Structure formats: structure tokens, C-alpha cells
């Protein structure tokens, strides 16, 4: 491979400080997986802000998205950009506004789901197939988290893709009924294009506390593993596992001990603005569910302390530069962490994701590896992207 960096090191978990909660110390003491080891890397010569979105099933290709150029990039393991294409603007086979991140459907096909339907492209950008929606998807937001994409499933010999919340809700966030009626996930029939909502919020969910929550608080992260759907809602530290087969019965319900989590709070109906739409990407909580071999990994963000937010928020109107300075300084101190679980629902590890890696670009594979991206150099713009292939290491 080109310019493969021979790096192999362990990033060891530092034990909790003296003022850490007892349960946090307990979780660390139970760790089986407490670090990662870099085993390979790929360097891509590229000047731009391309983000890693997916890895092909055979691990041979990487899919990137450059938002500025509105392009998809396909890169091989040698770091060569073997193809790039754009489907933005007034083109016949444009996917339109993306609903979820694009992904590899198979080793030679890209799936991009947008408001205009599900589009299947060759690696060169030729449209191979289009699935028109029979129902208009209701899209509140697009969150470009790598690995957070449509997943192919089969039920009763019918092919579907599983996606996020896309079915209409007759109520708004101001109404208690909104949370009762909300469907967290959607099945899209690849033959008919029909969208079917599934999985309601659990009856004892924190979202039924009478407060108002934004879409970014109830956003559902999910992963299909061995005919089970693993689900975590963005603002609720609770791991829910459902049967993929209908009627999608709940198999496990596991409270999560997310170390250092600043739990995002709803607001009272009296304080809420019924016409506002807030994308709070900085809330603490789980940001990705990935399969790593026979393990499940949860990437989570601790979130910003409320007292710091309260200090910064007024400055956005009066001194935006100062607000941005304080916000960035505070953000650097907040950790992303990784929690490891077995398929049987047993906790096996919790460790800090080092800040040398880009926090959201975190993709697991069924071959027991994780793909990570080197964090941007804050001192100078680099004309390359470095991607690492890593594995979990034991205590």
C-alpha cells in the first residue's frame, strides 16, 4: 500500500479521578476491552473536507463525502481515488435532499436515499435502480453520522431497507400524543416503495415526563445484528433490542451507565416555542451503534455541562467571536467514549476515544475491525486524509 504508516500502539484507559462517581469506577474495573491498537492505515492525497461515510463489505473500498464539492469519493486500500461523482442540482438521477448518509449496498453499488427516492449507483455514478416512495417521507432532519445509513433486511421473503423515523405524526412536539404516536424506525419495501413505521417509544420512556423535546433528542440510532434491531435514542441512555421479525417484540432493555454523561433535558411547554426547530448536535448521549465482529460498540459523547452552556448562550447575540472561542475551548475538554457489549447484552468495556481521531468518523465491521480518521491538524491545512484500521485490545 502507499505510504502505510507502521504504527502499533495501545491507548490505555486512565482510571477515574478521585471525584468520579463510584459507579463509574465500578464500570472501569469491569472492563475487558480498554484500548485500541492501530494495525493498518491508508493515506489519501486530497485537499478538501471529505468525510468517511462507509466501508465496503469486503473492506476493499472506502466511501467519502465532500460537502463543499457535493461529491461522493470512492477510494481503494492503496489510497487512490478510483471514482468520484455528484448527483446534486438539476440532473435526472439526482437523489435530492439526503435522508440518511449514503453507503455501500454491496462491493460495487452505492445506495443514496433522498427525498426523491432510493437511488442505487455504480461506483462510477451510473444509476442502476431507483425506488420511488409510495408515501411521502416526513423528514425532520438529516444527521450525517458515518455508518448511520439504511440497512438491508428481509422479512417474509420480502426485501426492505430499514431507516430512521420517516412516517408522519399527526401531532407536534408540544403535544404529549406526539411521543405516543412516534415511530422510531421505518421499513421501506424495495418493490412497492411503501414506508411502514415501526417501534414506538417505550411506555416508561423519559420522553413521557410532560416536557418538550426536539427531534435531535429523540433521534434513533440503530443497527441490525443477527435478526435483532439494536436501538438507542439520542437523549435517553437506554439500550433497546427488538426482534427484526414482526411484531418486533422487545428482547432486552438495558440501562446504560455512560460515564460523565450530561443528560440532555427537555423544557416545559410554557417555555417551548411551538414553531422552533432545533438541531442540537452537541447533546450528550450515544452517537453511533456499530458491529465489531461478534461485539457491539456504542460511540457516545459526554455532552457540555449546563452551566457552561448558560454562560455561552447569551454571548451568541452580543459577542459571537467570544462565544465561539469559549464554545470551542469547552468542546476540546469533552470526551467521546466507546462502550463494548456482547450480543447477549453483557457489558465488556468502556474507554476514551483519543482526540487524535476524528470523533464522529467511527465505522465498525463484521471482521472485528474499526475504521477511524485522523483528526484535522488545527495548526495548518493538510493535503491528505489518513484513515486507520484498528482493533480492540483486552485489559
N, C-alpha and C positions, 0 to 999 in steps of 0.2 A: 504494500500500500504506500501511497505518497506520504512522506513526512509523518510517519506514525511515531507518536511520542511514546517512548518506552517509560511509562510511569506505572508504578505499582506501590501504592501506599495505603495505609489504613487510617481512617479518620475516626478516632476514638471518641466515644461519648464521655463528656466530662460530668462527673457526678453533680447532683444538685447542690446549690449553695445552702448555707445554714438556715436561711429563712424560707426555703422551699417547703411546700406542704408535705405532710407525712405521706399522703397517698402518692405524690409524685415520686418521692424517694422509693416507695414500695414498687412502683411500676418499673423504675430503672433497675432495681435489684433483681427483678424477674426477667430481665432481658436475655433472650437467646441471640438475637441479631442486634448488634450495637454499632455497626460501622459498614462502610462500603469499600470496595477495592477496585481501582481502575485497571482494566485488563486490556483495553484497546482504545484507539482514538482515530478520528477522521478529521482532517483539516480541509476546509473548502475555501478556496480563494474567492472572496466575494466582498464587494464594497456595498453595503446596504444593511437593512434591518430585517433580514429574513428570520422567521421563527420556525422551529421544528414542530411539525404538526403530527407526523406519524412515521412509523417504520413498517416496511412491507412484511408480510407473514414469514417470508424466508430470510429476513434480516439482511437482504442484499441491497435495499434501496431506502432512502430517506426522503420524506416529503416535507418541503418548506413552503411557507407563505411569506411573500414580501408585500406588506400592506401599502407601502409607498408606490411601488410599481404595479400593484394589483396583479401579481403573477404567482403562479404555482411553480415551484422548482423541484425537479426530481434529481437526486444526487446518488451516485453509486458509492460503494465502500472504499473506493480509491479517492474519493473527494471530487470526482468530476461531475459537473452539472450536465447530465445526459439529455435533459429536456427542460423547457420552460414554456408556459403558455398562460394566457389571460382570457377570461370569459366575462370581463366587465364591459359595461356600456351596451350600445345598441348592436348586439350580434345575435344571430338566430338561435344559437345554442347556449345563450347566457343562462346561468343558474339563478340570477337575480340575487337579492339580499340573502346572504347565507343564514341558515337556521342553526347549524352546528358546524364545527370545523370539518374540513374535507379530510378524507382518509383513503387508505388503500382498501379497495374491495377485495382484490386478490393481488398477486405479484405484478400484474400488468395493467390493472384498472384502478382509476381514481373515482371515488364517489363524492360528489359535491351536492349537498341538499340545500336548496334555496327556496324562496317564495314561489318560484316558477315551477318547482317540482324537484324530483330526484334525477340528477344527471350523472351518467356513467361515461367517463372519458378514458381514452387510451393515454398512455404515458406521453404521447405527442400532442394531446389535446383534442383528438378527434372524438366527437360524440358517438358513443356506441349504442346508447339506450337512454330513453327518457321515460320517467314515470310521472304522469300528470296527477295532481292531487284531486281526488273526487270531492274532498271537503277543503275549504279554505283554512289553512293552519293559522291559529291565533298565536302570534309570536310577540312576546313582551320584550325580549332582549336577546342579544347574541353575545355569548361569552366565549372568547377564542382561547380556550384552555386546551393545550395539546393532549391528544388522547381522548378528549371529550367529544365523541362523534357518534354517528349512527352505528349500530351494531347489527349484524345479520343474524337472524334467528329463524327457526322453523317450528310451526305449530300445526298439528293435524295435517301434515304433509303440505302445508301452505307456506310460501316464503314471505317473510316480513323483514323490515328493519325496525329496530327499537330506538326510539328517540326520546327527547325531553318532553315537557308539557307543551302540547300543541292544540289541545281541544278547547273549544270556547267555554267560558264560565259566565253564567248569566248575572253574576254579582261582581262587585268591586272589592278592593282590599278593605274598604270601610265597613263591609258587611260581614258579620260572623258566618253567614251562609257561604261566603266565598271560600273559606277554609274547609268547610264540609264538602263542598261540591268539587273542589280542585282535584284534578287527576295529575299525578306527578310525572307519569310517563305516557308514551304514545306508541302504538303499533301501527305501522304503515304497510298495507297489503301491496306487494310489488306487482300484482296482476291488476287489481282494480284501482289502486291509489287511495283506497278508503283509509281514514285515520280513526283509530279506536283508542280512546283514553283508558288507562288502567292504573291501579294502585292509588287509593285515597290516602290522605294523611291519617295517621293512626288516631283513634278517638281520644287517647290521652296525650296527644302531641302538645308541646308547649305553645303551638300556634292557636290554641283554643283558650288562651288566657284573657281574651277580651281586648287585646291590644291590636294595633295595626302594623303589619309587616310589609316591607317592599318585596318585589319579585326576587331581588338578589338575596333575600333572607330565606325564601322558600325554594329556591332553585335546587333541583335534584341532580346529584351526581350518581352515576350508576355504572355497573359492569356486569355482564352476563358471564358466569363461570359455571361450567358443568350443569346446565339446565337450572341454574338459580340466578336470580337477579339481586345483586348487592346494591343497596341504596343508602345514601346519606344526604339529608337536606342541609343546605349551606349553613343555616343558622341554628342547627339542632344537633348536638353531639350524641348521636344515636345511630348505631349500625343496624339496618333492617335488611333481612334476607327473605326473599319471596320465591315461591315456585314459579318457574317460567310457564309451566303448563297451567291452563285455566282450571280453576278460578283464581290462580295466582295467590294461593294461601301463604300466610306468613310462616316461615320456618324458624327464624331466630330474631331476637330483638335484644341488642347488646348495648347498654350504656357505655359511652366512650369516655375514658379519662384522658383528655387531650391536655398535655402539660402546658401550663402557662396560658391557657385559652382565656381571652377576653370575650365572653359570650355576648353576641350582638343582641341588643334589646329592641323590642317594639315600642311604639309610643301610643299614648291614649288617643281615642277617636277625636277628642276635643282639640288635641294638638296637631293632628294629622291634616294634611292638605289633600282632599279627595282628587284634585286634578294634577298632583305632582307625580312624577315618575323618576325614581331614584335608582341608579345603578351603583350600589355600594360595593365596589370590588375589593375594598380593603377590610371587610369584616373578617373576624376570626372564624375559623372552622375548617372543615375538610374541603379541599380544592380539587382532589382527584382520587379516583379509585382505580388501581391498576393490578393486573395479574402478573406475578413474577414466579414462573414455574408453578409449583403447587402451593404458593403463598399468595396472600392478598396484601397489597400495600396501600395505605391511606396517606396521601400527602396533605398536611394541614398547616395552617397559618395561625399564629398565636393572636394576631389582631392588635390594634392600637388601644392603649388604655383610654378610658373615657375622659379622665382629667386632662390628658394631652390633647385629645380632640376638642374639648371645650375651650382650651387655651388657643388653639389654632383657628377654629371655625370663624370667630369674629374678624380675624385678620384677612380672610379672603376678600372681604368687601373694602377694607381700609388700607391694607398694605399687602398686596398679593405676593410680592417678592419675599417679604419676611415670612409669610405663611408657607410658601413653598420651601423656603430654607428650613424652617422648623419641621415641616412635614417630612422632608427627605432625611433630615438628621434623625428624627424619631423612627422612621421606617427602617433605617440601617440597623437599629438595635433590636428589631423584632425578628424572631426566628421562624423559618419554615422547618417542620419536623416530619419524619416519616414513621408511621406505625405499621408493624407487621402482624398479620393474623393468619392462622391456618384456615383451610376451607371448612373445618369443623367448628370454627368460631372461637379458637383459643388464641389469646394474646401471646406474641413471641418477641416483640421488640419495639423500641421507640428511641430514635436518635435524631440529632440535629442534621438537617441538610446544610452542608457547608456553604457559606456565602460566595465561595469561589465558583459555584454553579448558578446558572440562571434558575430562579426559583420555580417558575411555572412549567418549564420545559422538562417534563418528567414522564417518560413513557416506559411501561413495563412490557415484557414479552413472555410468552409461554415457555421460552427456553431458559428461564431463570436469570435473565439479564434486565438491566435498566439502562435506558439511554438518557443522558444528561448533556447540557450545553454549557460551555464555559461562559461565565458571567462577563458582560461587556467591560472593557477597560475604561474606567472613568477619567483617566488622565489624557488619553489620546484615542482617536478613532482607528480601529484596526481594519485591515483589508482582508480579513479572513474570519471564518467561523470554525470553532473547534467543538466537535461532538465527542463525548466519551461513552464508551460501553463499560458498565460497571456491574459488579455482582455483590450480593450481601455477604458479609462475613460474620462468623459467630463469635460470641464472647469467649 
